[in-house]
Amino acid sequence: MPTLEIWLEYASTYSYLTVSRVGALARERGVLLDWQPFWMAPLREQIGMGAPFPHASSKAAYMWRDLERRAHTLGLPYRKPEQYPVNSLQTIRVALVAARQGWCQAFTEEAFRLHWTEGVLIGTEANLHAALGKAGQDPAVVLPLASSPGNKEALKAQTARAIERGIFGSPSFVVGGELFWGDDRLEDALDWAVAQGG
Amino acid sequence: MPTLEIWLEYASTYSYLTVSRVGALARERGVLLDWQPFWMAPLREQIGMGAPFPHASSKAAYMWRDLERRAHTLGLPYRKPEQYPVNSLQTIRVALVAARQGWCQAFTEEAFRLHWTEGVLIGTEANLHAALGKAGQDPAVVLPLASSPGNKEALKAQTARAIERGIFGSPSFVVGGELFWGDDRLEDALDWAVAQGG
Protein backbone atom coordinates (compact mmCIF):
# COMPACT_ATOMS: atom_id res chain seq x y z
CA MET A 1 0.00 0.00 0.00
CA PRO A 2 1.37 3.47 -0.88
CA THR A 3 2.62 5.19 2.27
CA LEU A 4 3.17 8.86 3.05
CA GLU A 5 5.25 10.10 5.96
CA ILE A 6 3.58 13.13 7.50
CA TRP A 7 5.96 15.25 9.60
CA LEU A 8 4.17 17.50 12.08
CA GLU A 9 5.05 20.16 14.65
CA TYR A 10 2.01 20.72 16.85
CA ALA A 11 2.56 24.49 17.25
CA SER A 12 2.44 25.00 13.46
CA THR A 13 -0.44 27.07 12.10
CA TYR A 14 -0.89 25.83 8.53
CA SER A 15 -0.63 22.26 9.83
CA TYR A 16 -4.22 22.68 11.03
CA LEU A 17 -5.39 22.68 7.41
CA THR A 18 -3.49 19.48 6.73
CA VAL A 19 -4.51 17.62 9.88
CA SER A 20 -8.16 18.42 9.13
CA ARG A 21 -7.97 17.14 5.57
CA VAL A 22 -5.36 14.44 5.33
CA GLY A 23 -7.38 11.58 6.79
CA ALA A 24 -10.15 11.78 4.21
CA LEU A 25 -7.82 12.58 1.29
CA ALA A 26 -5.54 9.64 2.10
CA ARG A 27 -8.48 7.28 2.49
CA GLU A 28 -9.90 8.32 -0.90
CA ARG A 29 -6.57 7.55 -2.55
CA GLY A 30 -5.78 4.42 -0.56
CA VAL A 31 -2.63 5.93 0.96
CA LEU A 32 -1.36 4.84 4.37
CA LEU A 33 -0.25 7.65 6.70
CA ASP A 34 2.97 7.28 8.67
CA TRP A 35 2.74 9.94 11.42
CA GLN A 36 6.06 11.54 12.37
CA PRO A 37 5.76 14.14 15.13
CA PHE A 38 8.82 16.36 15.53
CA TRP A 39 9.89 19.39 17.53
CA MET A 40 10.77 22.45 15.47
CA ALA A 41 12.91 24.35 18.01
CA PRO A 42 15.97 22.04 18.04
CA LEU A 43 15.65 21.35 14.31
CA ARG A 44 15.67 25.07 13.56
CA GLU A 45 18.76 25.49 15.74
CA GLN A 46 20.61 22.50 14.28
CA ILE A 47 20.11 23.50 10.65
CA GLY A 48 21.04 27.12 11.43
CA MET A 49 17.74 28.64 10.35
CA GLY A 50 17.12 32.11 11.71
CA ALA A 51 14.18 32.99 13.93
CA PRO A 52 10.72 32.80 12.38
CA PHE A 53 9.35 36.11 11.08
CA PRO A 54 8.39 38.60 13.83
CA HIS A 55 4.81 38.54 15.14
CA ALA A 56 4.28 42.19 14.26
CA SER A 57 5.40 41.87 10.63
CA SER A 58 3.28 42.20 7.51
CA LYS A 59 4.11 38.56 6.79
CA ALA A 60 2.58 37.48 10.11
CA ALA A 61 -0.52 39.61 9.50
CA TYR A 62 -0.79 37.97 6.08
CA MET A 63 -0.43 34.48 7.54
CA TRP A 64 -3.42 34.94 9.84
CA ARG A 65 -5.62 36.34 7.10
CA ASP A 66 -4.52 33.68 4.63
CA LEU A 67 -5.11 30.88 7.12
CA GLU A 68 -8.65 32.07 7.84
CA ARG A 69 -9.39 32.54 4.14
CA ARG A 70 -7.97 29.11 3.22
CA ALA A 71 -9.96 27.42 5.99
CA HIS A 72 -13.08 29.07 4.57
CA THR A 73 -12.20 28.06 0.98
CA LEU A 74 -11.58 24.47 2.12
CA GLY A 75 -14.81 24.38 4.12
CA LEU A 76 -13.07 23.99 7.49
CA PRO A 77 -14.22 25.59 10.74
CA TYR A 78 -11.78 28.19 12.07
CA ARG A 79 -11.47 30.25 15.22
CA LYS A 80 -8.29 32.22 15.73
CA PRO A 81 -6.55 30.97 18.89
CA GLU A 82 -5.95 33.61 21.55
CA GLN A 83 -2.33 32.64 22.02
CA TYR A 84 0.52 32.19 19.56
CA PRO A 85 2.86 30.49 19.60
CA VAL A 86 2.06 27.78 22.13
CA ASN A 87 4.39 25.37 23.90
CA SER A 88 3.83 22.16 22.01
CA LEU A 89 6.56 20.00 23.56
CA GLN A 90 4.43 17.83 25.85
CA THR A 91 1.88 17.25 23.09
CA ILE A 92 4.64 16.23 20.68
CA ARG A 93 6.05 13.78 23.23
CA VAL A 94 2.61 12.20 23.59
CA ALA A 95 2.17 12.15 19.81
CA LEU A 96 5.42 10.25 19.47
CA VAL A 97 4.15 7.56 21.83
CA ALA A 98 0.89 7.61 19.86
CA ALA A 99 2.71 7.10 16.56
CA ARG A 100 4.53 4.07 17.99
CA GLN A 101 1.30 2.62 19.36
CA GLY A 102 -0.88 3.36 16.31
CA TRP A 103 -3.34 5.98 17.61
CA CYS A 104 -1.60 9.16 16.45
CA GLN A 105 -4.21 10.19 13.90
CA ALA A 106 -7.17 10.23 16.33
CA PHE A 107 -5.09 12.03 18.95
CA THR A 108 -3.74 14.61 16.50
CA GLU A 109 -7.06 15.37 14.82
CA GLU A 110 -8.69 16.05 18.19
CA ALA A 111 -5.80 18.14 19.56
CA PHE A 112 -5.84 20.38 16.47
CA ARG A 113 -9.64 20.54 16.32
CA LEU A 114 -9.86 21.72 19.92
CA HIS A 115 -7.11 24.29 19.36
CA TRP A 116 -8.43 25.70 16.08
CA THR A 117 -12.16 25.56 16.54
CA GLU A 118 -12.90 25.60 20.30
CA GLY A 119 -10.14 27.70 21.83
CA VAL A 120 -8.86 24.76 23.93
CA LEU A 121 -5.20 25.36 23.23
CA ILE A 122 -2.52 22.82 22.46
CA GLY A 123 -0.13 22.94 25.40
CA THR A 124 -2.91 22.95 28.01
CA GLU A 125 -3.83 19.97 30.16
CA ALA A 126 -7.44 20.26 28.98
CA ASN A 127 -6.41 19.81 25.34
CA LEU A 128 -4.06 16.92 26.10
CA HIS A 129 -6.52 14.99 28.24
CA ALA A 130 -9.43 15.47 25.84
CA ALA A 131 -7.34 14.36 22.85
CA LEU A 132 -6.12 11.33 24.77
CA GLY A 133 -9.69 10.51 25.70
CA LYS A 134 -10.80 10.77 22.08
CA ALA A 135 -8.05 8.31 21.15
CA GLY A 136 -9.26 5.93 23.88
CA GLN A 137 -6.13 6.38 25.99
CA ASP A 138 -5.60 6.71 29.73
CA PRO A 139 -3.44 9.71 30.70
CA ALA A 140 -2.20 7.83 33.76
CA VAL A 141 -0.65 5.25 31.44
CA VAL A 142 0.47 7.47 28.57
CA LEU A 143 1.88 10.56 30.29
CA PRO A 144 4.62 8.68 32.18
CA LEU A 145 5.62 7.02 28.91
CA ALA A 146 5.70 10.41 27.16
CA SER A 147 8.02 11.87 29.81
CA SER A 148 10.29 8.84 30.02
CA PRO A 149 13.99 9.12 29.16
CA GLY A 150 13.47 6.66 26.31
CA ASN A 151 10.83 8.84 24.71
CA LYS A 152 12.96 11.98 25.11
CA GLU A 153 15.75 10.14 23.31
CA ALA A 154 13.30 9.08 20.61
CA LEU A 155 12.31 12.73 20.08
CA LYS A 156 15.98 13.69 19.69
CA ALA A 157 16.31 10.95 17.11
CA GLN A 158 13.28 12.40 15.28
CA THR A 159 15.15 15.69 14.88
CA ALA A 160 18.06 13.88 13.27
CA ARG A 161 15.74 11.89 11.00
CA ALA A 162 13.95 15.08 9.96
CA ILE A 163 17.24 16.76 9.09
CA GLU A 164 18.32 13.72 7.05
CA ARG A 165 15.17 14.19 4.98
CA GLY A 166 15.86 17.91 4.43
CA ILE A 167 12.86 19.00 6.50
CA PHE A 168 12.74 22.66 7.64
CA GLY A 169 9.06 23.26 8.41
CA SER A 170 5.65 21.76 9.18
CA PRO A 171 3.70 20.16 7.68
CA SER A 172 6.13 18.19 5.52
CA PHE A 173 5.46 15.04 3.54
CA VAL A 174 7.99 12.44 2.46
CA VAL A 175 7.54 9.66 -0.05
CA GLY A 176 10.60 7.80 -1.30
CA GLY A 177 13.27 10.46 -1.70
CA GLU A 178 10.76 13.24 -2.35
CA LEU A 179 10.04 15.98 0.17
CA PHE A 180 6.95 18.20 -0.03
CA TRP A 181 6.50 21.18 2.29
CA GLY A 182 3.31 22.92 3.30
CA ASP A 183 -0.41 22.28 3.22
CA ASP A 184 -0.37 23.57 -0.37
CA ARG A 185 1.56 20.44 -1.39
CA LEU A 186 -0.63 17.90 0.39
CA GLU A 187 -2.47 16.75 -2.73
CA ASP A 188 0.75 16.66 -4.79
CA ALA A 189 2.41 14.52 -2.11
CA LEU A 190 -0.50 12.07 -1.94
CA ASP A 191 -0.56 11.83 -5.74
CA TRP A 192 3.18 11.15 -5.70
CA ALA A 193 2.66 8.34 -3.17
CA VAL A 194 -0.03 6.79 -5.36
CA ALA A 195 2.20 7.04 -8.44
CA GLN A 196 5.03 5.31 -6.55
CA GLY A 197 2.62 2.48 -5.73
CA GLY A 198 3.09 0.11 -2.78
CA MET B 1 -14.26 44.23 -15.63
CA PRO B 2 -12.73 42.46 -12.60
CA THR B 3 -9.12 43.56 -12.16
CA LEU B 4 -6.21 41.92 -10.38
CA GLU B 5 -3.04 43.74 -9.40
CA ILE B 6 -0.04 41.48 -9.99
CA TRP B 7 3.04 42.55 -8.02
CA LEU B 8 6.28 41.16 -9.42
CA GLU B 9 9.98 41.18 -8.60
CA TYR B 10 11.87 39.94 -11.65
CA ALA B 11 14.55 38.06 -9.65
CA SER B 12 11.90 35.92 -7.94
CA THR B 13 11.94 32.21 -8.67
CA TYR B 14 8.35 31.08 -8.09
CA SER B 15 7.17 34.12 -10.07
CA TYR B 16 8.16 32.18 -13.19
CA LEU B 17 5.26 29.79 -12.59
CA THR B 18 2.85 32.70 -12.28
CA VAL B 19 4.11 34.70 -15.24
CA SER B 20 3.82 31.59 -17.43
CA ARG B 21 0.24 30.88 -16.37
CA VAL B 22 -1.46 34.12 -15.46
CA GLY B 23 -2.23 35.37 -18.97
CA ALA B 24 -4.30 32.36 -19.96
CA LEU B 25 -5.95 31.95 -16.54
CA ALA B 26 -6.99 35.61 -16.42
CA ARG B 27 -8.32 35.47 -19.98
CA GLU B 28 -10.41 32.36 -19.20
CA ARG B 29 -12.00 34.17 -16.23
CA GLY B 30 -12.33 37.57 -17.89
CA VAL B 31 -10.00 39.24 -15.37
CA LEU B 32 -7.93 42.30 -16.31
CA LEU B 33 -4.31 42.25 -15.14
CA ASP B 34 -2.79 45.38 -13.63
CA TRP B 35 0.98 44.80 -13.74
CA GLN B 36 2.92 46.25 -10.80
CA PRO B 37 6.68 45.67 -11.00
CA PHE B 38 8.54 46.33 -7.74
CA TRP B 39 12.04 45.95 -6.37
CA MET B 40 12.38 43.62 -3.40
CA ALA B 41 15.67 44.90 -1.92
CA PRO B 42 14.44 48.28 -0.61
CA LEU B 43 11.07 46.82 0.39
CA ARG B 44 12.79 44.11 2.44
CA GLU B 45 14.93 46.74 4.13
CA GLN B 46 12.05 49.12 4.82
CA ILE B 47 9.78 46.51 6.41
CA GLY B 48 12.68 45.16 8.48
CA MET B 49 12.62 41.64 7.03
CA GLY B 50 15.78 39.67 7.57
CA ALA B 51 17.90 38.29 4.75
CA PRO B 52 16.37 35.56 2.58
CA PHE B 53 17.31 32.02 3.57
CA PRO B 54 20.94 31.07 2.82
CA HIS B 55 21.74 29.51 -0.57
CA ALA B 56 23.26 26.45 1.07
CA SER B 57 20.28 25.69 3.32
CA SER B 58 17.92 22.74 3.11
CA LYS B 59 15.16 25.26 2.39
CA ALA B 60 16.99 26.51 -0.70
CA ALA B 61 17.63 22.96 -1.90
CA TYR B 62 13.94 22.26 -1.43
CA MET B 63 12.94 25.39 -3.34
CA TRP B 64 14.86 24.30 -6.45
CA ARG B 65 13.44 20.78 -6.38
CA ASP B 66 9.93 22.05 -5.70
CA LEU B 67 10.13 24.61 -8.49
CA GLU B 68 11.20 21.98 -11.02
CA ARG B 69 8.56 19.53 -9.84
CA ARG B 70 5.81 22.18 -9.89
CA ALA B 71 6.80 23.29 -13.39
CA HIS B 72 6.52 19.67 -14.48
CA THR B 73 3.14 19.21 -12.76
CA LEU B 74 1.86 22.41 -14.39
CA GLY B 75 3.18 21.37 -17.81
CA LEU B 76 5.69 24.24 -18.03
CA PRO B 77 9.14 23.99 -19.56
CA TYR B 78 11.92 24.45 -17.01
CA ARG B 79 15.69 24.79 -17.17
CA LYS B 80 17.49 25.72 -13.98
CA PRO B 81 19.30 29.05 -14.51
CA GLU B 82 23.05 28.93 -13.96
CA GLN B 83 23.04 32.02 -11.78
CA TYR B 84 21.00 32.92 -8.71
CA PRO B 85 20.12 35.48 -7.66
CA VAL B 86 20.38 37.88 -10.59
CA ASN B 87 20.41 41.67 -10.62
CA SER B 88 16.92 42.52 -11.73
CA LEU B 89 16.95 46.29 -11.24
CA GLN B 90 17.27 47.40 -14.86
CA THR B 91 14.60 44.93 -15.96
CA ILE B 92 12.25 46.19 -13.25
CA ARG B 93 12.82 49.79 -14.34
CA VAL B 94 11.92 48.84 -17.91
CA ALA B 95 8.90 46.87 -16.69
CA LEU B 96 7.65 49.94 -14.86
CA VAL B 97 7.75 51.95 -18.10
CA ALA B 98 6.06 49.00 -19.78
CA ALA B 99 3.25 48.94 -17.20
CA ARG B 100 2.61 52.65 -17.76
CA GLN B 101 2.60 52.20 -21.54
CA GLY B 102 0.54 48.99 -21.63
CA TRP B 103 3.03 46.40 -22.91
CA CYS B 104 4.19 44.92 -19.60
CA GLN B 105 2.68 41.48 -20.10
CA ALA B 106 4.42 40.73 -23.41
CA PHE B 107 7.72 42.07 -22.07
CA THR B 108 7.48 40.14 -18.80
CA GLU B 109 6.44 36.83 -20.35
CA GLU B 110 9.40 36.93 -22.72
CA ALA B 111 11.94 38.01 -20.08
CA PHE B 112 10.90 35.14 -17.78
CA ARG B 113 10.65 32.62 -20.63
CA LEU B 114 14.19 33.38 -21.77
CA HIS B 115 15.51 33.17 -18.22
CA TRP B 116 13.74 29.97 -17.21
CA THR B 117 13.80 27.96 -20.42
CA GLU B 118 16.70 29.20 -22.54
CA GLY B 119 19.36 30.26 -20.07
CA VAL B 120 19.27 33.88 -21.30
CA LEU B 121 19.31 35.44 -17.86
CA ILE B 122 17.31 38.38 -16.58
CA GLY B 123 19.83 41.13 -15.91
CA THR B 124 21.71 40.58 -19.18
CA GLU B 125 21.50 42.89 -22.16
CA ALA B 126 20.51 39.94 -24.35
CA ASN B 127 17.46 39.21 -22.24
CA LEU B 128 16.41 42.84 -22.02
CA HIS B 129 16.74 43.53 -25.74
CA ALA B 130 14.98 40.32 -26.79
CA ALA B 131 12.09 40.96 -24.39
CA LEU B 132 11.79 44.54 -25.64
CA GLY B 133 11.78 43.27 -29.21
CA LYS B 134 9.04 40.77 -28.44
CA ALA B 135 6.96 43.61 -27.02
CA GLY B 136 7.56 45.62 -30.19
CA GLN B 137 9.67 48.24 -28.43
CA ASP B 138 12.83 50.07 -29.42
CA PRO B 139 15.58 49.94 -26.78
CA ALA B 140 16.88 53.33 -27.95
CA VAL B 141 13.56 54.85 -26.94
CA VAL B 142 12.75 52.81 -23.84
CA LEU B 143 16.10 52.51 -22.05
CA PRO B 144 16.58 56.26 -21.54
CA LEU B 145 13.05 56.45 -20.15
CA ALA B 146 13.77 53.53 -17.82
CA SER B 147 16.88 55.25 -16.44
CA SER B 148 15.32 58.68 -16.15
CA PRO B 149 15.03 60.40 -12.75
CA GLY B 150 11.25 60.35 -13.08
CA ASN B 151 11.17 56.59 -13.47
CA LYS B 152 13.56 56.09 -10.56
CA GLU B 153 11.19 58.14 -8.43
CA ALA B 154 8.27 56.08 -9.71
CA LEU B 155 10.06 52.90 -8.59
CA LYS B 156 10.56 54.37 -5.12
CA ALA B 157 6.86 55.16 -5.02
CA GLN B 158 6.16 51.51 -5.96
CA THR B 159 7.99 50.37 -2.82
CA ALA B 160 5.77 52.61 -0.69
CA ARG B 161 2.63 51.41 -2.47
CA ALA B 162 3.68 47.77 -1.99
CA ILE B 163 4.24 48.35 1.73
CA GLU B 164 0.82 50.02 2.05
CA ARG B 165 -0.70 46.82 0.68
CA GLY B 166 1.21 44.62 3.14
CA ILE B 167 3.33 43.02 0.42
CA PHE B 168 6.48 41.12 1.50
CA GLY B 169 7.23 38.82 -1.43
CA SER B 170 6.72 38.02 -5.11
CA PRO B 171 4.44 37.15 -6.74
CA SER B 172 1.68 38.93 -4.84
CA PHE B 173 -1.87 39.62 -5.97
CA VAL B 174 -4.17 42.34 -4.72
CA VAL B 175 -7.88 42.70 -5.30
CA GLY B 176 -9.83 45.19 -3.22
CA GLY B 177 -8.35 44.98 0.26
CA GLU B 178 -7.28 41.35 -0.16
CA LEU B 179 -3.65 40.30 -0.53
CA PHE B 180 -2.62 36.89 -1.86
CA TRP B 181 1.02 35.75 -1.80
CA GLY B 182 2.67 33.14 -3.93
CA ASP B 183 2.00 31.22 -7.11
CA ASP B 184 -0.01 28.76 -5.00
CA ARG B 185 -2.62 31.49 -4.46
CA LEU B 186 -2.93 32.59 -8.10
CA GLU B 187 -6.20 30.76 -8.75
CA ASP B 188 -7.68 31.87 -5.41
CA ALA B 189 -6.81 35.49 -6.21
CA LEU B 190 -8.36 35.32 -9.69
CA ASP B 191 -11.49 33.70 -8.25
CA TRP B 192 -11.66 36.47 -5.65
CA ALA B 193 -11.44 39.11 -8.39
CA VAL B 194 -14.26 37.43 -10.30
CA ALA B 195 -16.40 37.24 -7.14
CA GLN B 196 -15.82 40.95 -6.52
CA GLY B 197 -17.09 41.64 -10.03
CA GLY B 198 -16.28 44.80 -12.00
Interface residues (C-beta under 8 A of the other chain):
Chain A: I47 G48 M49 G50 A51 F53 P54 S57 S58 K59 A61 Y62 R65 D66 R69 R70 T73 I163 G166 I167 F168 G169 E178 L179 F180 W181 G182 D184 R185 D188
Chain B: I47 G48 M49 G50 A51 F53 P54 S57 S58 K59 A61 Y62 R65 D66 R69 T73 I163 G166 I167 F168 G169 E178 L179 F180 W181 G182 D184 R185 D188
